[in-house]
């Protein structure tokens, strides 16, 4: 590992370079995808993925997911009402 101080984007004023071995197919997939997702480099995309790993997004509970599925099913079968109809 080597430490570079510089861009400050990591919050503490510097960055540390690490070497990681990943399958070639994974690197190819990252290279095909990072620009499409709005990243300027492979490193930026990987840093963002690591941030998500360290501080994961909130996960919906099984109950909430079931409620959403039921709501979607009701909407698709026309078993919903508009807000205006509910108010009346």
Buried (B, 14 or more C-beta within 10 A) or exposed (E): EEEEEEEEEEEEEEBEEEEEEEEEEEEEEBEEEBEEEEBEEBEBBBBBEEEEEEEEEEEEEEEEEEEEEEEEEEEEEEEEEEEEEEEE
